């Protein structure tokens, strides 16, 4: 009896599931998976509760409730000057992960090549495999993790149909700068490529670094499908409310696949995220400032412990090189770490095709309360003995 398909068997279990289970089993401090340990704003929760009590508990429209689609369009206009028709150029998804899956399945045919920045979020690999697409990675390399423009140009060939660009970038924390954005834009326009952008950390940038959506650049509005979600911006990762926006044909292609994945989800959470998107700039700035302080706390502590630490420009994550502590394999290090020190982290190696580039790197999440980060750092001192 055949018990699994080759495409699924080849993917294995996600590193996040493995390491989170290890954290539970060993009672370790979990700095692995990127979820906050505090909930988001109370007023947003109250809107969700009110929606449940008022009967918003059945299937919402497949493309999302009108209030949320309008709120997404308003957000894009207010923050980036992008004008969207909420009825045809916005669709709600079960988290950004489903939006990415729907976009790849709806826009990529077998044999199409897709340029991807590596290290990459692990679902990119899986969904490209499902679609029969061929990934062409462009590696962001330590210590600065900047986009190599020559490598980017070399990755685009006659079979390239799309680029999947993640900025702010998980796991490196890089936010594409003006030169890098222009290189992406120029190649996309020259080769008439679709650009799928993963911007879930759009409001989580630090030190005055600005996130600029690729869709705002000349010639990009008509070819860019922009993906984001409420999970990271509002600390409701478990609600799984994401969205895609852009030209109607690209949104329609994404929905064409998405309708056969979840079809729809999160009925009472959708009006709550619509409410959340209406928060003023002070909320987003304050949240980013809080995370920047946690970043600084974790990075300073890891550096003091002897790790080579790369301070990110955005996201939830900091990356370290473990070689100064006498280790050179991130997977082995992270699997041993819970027993050795009572802490869980993620080996960045699993997000690379270029395994050597990622082998000594480990990702740590700082979207945690200060005492949790302090306790993790205290436990990690055992590594210095």
Secondary structure, DSSP 8 states (H G I E B T S, - for coil): ---S-HHHHTT-S-HHHHHHHHHHHHT-EE-SS---SS---HHHHHHHHHHHHTT--S---TT--HHHHHHHHHHHHHHH-----TTTSEEEEEHHHHHHHHHHHHH--TT-EEEEEES--HHHHHHHHHHT-EEEEEE--TTT----HHHHHHH--TTEEEEEEESS-TTT-----HHHHHHHHHHHHHHT-EEEEE-TTTT-B-TT-----GGGSTTTGGGEEEEEEHHHHHT-GGG-EEEEEE-HHHHHHHHHHHTTTTSS--HHHHHHHHHHHT--HHHHHHHHHHHHHHHHHHHHHHHHTT-EEE--SBSSEEEEE-GGGT---HHHHHHHHHHHHSEE-EEGGGG-SSHHHHTTEEEEE--S-HHHHHHHHHHHGGGG-
